[in-house]
Amino acid sequence: MKVVVTMDSFKGSLTSLEAGNAVREGILSACPSAKVTVLPLADGGEGTVEAIAPYIHGITKTITVTGPLGTPVQAEYIFEPAGKTAYIEMAKASGLMLVDPEHRNPYLTTTYGTGELIKDAIGNGAEKLVICIGGSATNDGGAGMLQALGAKLTDKDGNNISRGCIGLRDLAAADVSGLIGKDIAITVASDVTNPLCGPDGASHVYGPQKGATYEAAEEMDGWLLNFAKTAGFDPYEKGTGAAGGMSFALKNFLGAEIRSGADIVTEITGAESLIKDCDIVITGEGRMDSQTVNGKAPYKILELGKKCGKRVIGITGILGEGYEECLAAGFEKIVPLVRPTMITSEAVESVRETAFSIFQK
């Protein structure tokens, strides 16, 4: 029996590979003769570059950049010399986990540091960029990133606006004549389809987890709308609300292509060819619910499994509301952990036991 295991991370407790290896151990305990292949899985959020690193034969570059609240942070990206491609994870420079919960403030947080990563990669010879934009602390529409790359965003008096979403309150003009990166091929890895503005936009949907009240979200939504109108772009285009509007800036100012992060990861790891040659596919994430079928990474694996005519089983930390939609979509079954926990060592053992329970005869 051949099994492909490709688990997304269990946020806060297990990385993709930790979860996948625990599943493998559980399967082999039940079926020692099974051939189990573990592949990383991610959707463009935190851990995506780490997941694909073994497959891209790149060099890790570490530099000091401007963190979300303006203080310096160490951030790395991977540069693949053969393809002149840099793989950048926004969360490394502008991520929510870089800001203590009591200091989270999307009025002030900036994407400037991510712009510095992009600038460094281009300076080192990158002709292609893959930018993973999940896990951000920001809601500035990518304005800080543009400023780091040479754009001039100014108020009515011609002064540079301040960093963070609050600066967009004063925006009167956007001069991108000095913007670098417009001739670079950029792919954005994202699993978010929300627009920049409106009730389903970046501020209202993702602002609260970054520290915004409803009133603050309303205010910031208006400032982002001003940003889009000043620059002459559509504020309601699908997919431009990812990472507090970072996808808006990358697509419209730099010509980036927005793609499913899970699709990018499965292509890099060669998941489809391995799934074609297996009998069973195991996938999952920390919580599987009605949102899983809206393009999340395990659903992408389900699509590949169905395409190849394979059985697909889900393992999850928690069965959330509407998980039945996953079964209706084609999962053979979805099995919650026998002992849900956020403690890594306990989670590893629980995943092992759950996988064992599925495969024991």
Secondary structure, 3 states (H helix, E strand, C coil): CEEEEEECCECCCECHHHHHHHHHHHHHHHCCCCEEEECCCCCCCCCHHHHHHHHHCCEEEEEEEECCCCCEEEEEEEEECCCCEEEEEHHHHHEHHHCCHHHCCCCCCCCHHHHHHHHHHHHCCCCEEEEECCCECCCCCCHHHHHHCCCEEECCCCCECCCCHHHHHHCCEEECCCCCCCCCEEEEEECCCCCCCCCCCHHHHHCHHHCCCHHHHHHHHHHHHHHHHHHCCCCCCCCCCHHHHHHHHHHHHHCCEEEEHHHHHHHHHCHHHHHHCCCEEEEEEEEECHHHHCCCHHHHHHHHHHHCCCEEEEEEEEECCCCHHHHHHCCCEEEECCCCCCCHHHHHHHHHHHHHHHHCC
